[in-house]
Amino acid sequence: MSEHHEHDHHHEEEGPHCSFSGYMIGFMLSVFLTAIPFWLVMGDVFTSKGITTMMILGFAVVQIVVHMVYFLHMNFQSEGGWNMLALLFTAVLLFITLAGSLWVMYHMNINMMPGMS
């Protein structure tokens, strides 16, 4: 019976392993995804600060995905997809919390400070 348990122990699902080239690809992508927004700001590429801000936020989101895939090894296959499902659930909750908080603060500012606008 102990032989059966020992046999099951060796077949447990392990996390994904990444090669040196995988880490280097992730590192190079991270460097480029940091350097491009830096260049956008320092080179004053866009005349509108809003466009520059949106571009920086876009690069930040892409960099988060790169870090999760190449360094945290998160994908839909690891751990039966549960870690990615938990990440998506966390992202939805975070979005709801932030959007709701901004919505409430905006409306409170408009309704509570009528003489200030």
N, C-alpha and C positions, 0 to 999 in steps of 0.2 A: 504494500500500500504506500509506503514512503517512496518507493521507486516511481509510482504514478504521480505523486505530488511533485517530486523533483523534476519529472519529465515535463509537467505543465509549467513549472516555474521558468524553464528555459525558453518556452515559446510565448512568453508575455510580449506584448507589443512594445517595442522600444521607440523612442523618439527618432525623427529623421536625422541622419548624419550628413554633414556638408563637407565637401572637399575644400582644399586650399583655394582652388580656382573659384568656387562658389563664394567664398568669403572675399576674395579679391574683387569679383564682379560687384558684390554688394558694397564694398569699400569705395570702388571707383564711382559707382552710381551715387553714393552718398556725397563724395567730394564734388561731383558735378552738380548735384542738386543743392549744394551749399554755395558753390562758386557762382552759379548763374543768378540767383537772387542778389548776391553781393554785388555783382556787376550791374544788375538792373538799378540798384540804389546808387552806387558810387558813380556810374556812368550817366545817371539821370536820363535813362533811355526813353521813358514815357513822360510826357508833359503832365499827365494827370496822376495825382497821388493815389486816386482810387484804383486806377488800372494797375499801378505798381503794387498796391496792397493786395489786390486780388491775385496777381501773378505770384507774389510771395506766398500767399496762403495756398495757392494751387501746388506750388513746388513743395511746400511743407507737407501737404497731404500725400503727395507722391513719395516723399522721403519717409514718411511714417510707414507706408505700405512696403517700401524697399527694406526698411529695418525689420519689419515683422516677418517678411518672407525669407530674407537672406541671413538674418542674425538670430531671430527668435524661432525660425523654422515653422511658422504657422501656415498651415494649408488645410484643405478640406479632407485630406487623407490621414493626417496625424491624429491619433487618439480617437479614431472613428469620426472625425469632424466636430467633436464636442468643443474643442478649444476655439475653433472658428465660430461656432454657433454662440458660444459665450461671449466672444469678442463682438459679434454683430448685435447681440442683445445689449451689451454694455454701450455700444455706440448709439443705439436707438434711445436708450435711457438718457444718455448724456445729451443727445440732441433735444429730446423733449424737455429736459431740465433747463438747458441753456436758452432754448427758444422761448419757453414759458416764462423764465425769469426776465428775459429782455422785454418780452411783451408786457408783462405786469409792470416793470419799471417804467417803460415808455408811457403807458396809459396813466400810471400814477403821476408822473411828471406833468403830463398834459392836464389832467383833471385837478390836481392839488395845487398847481401854481398858475392859475389863470392870469394874474397880473404880470407875471414875469415874461410871458411870450409876447 
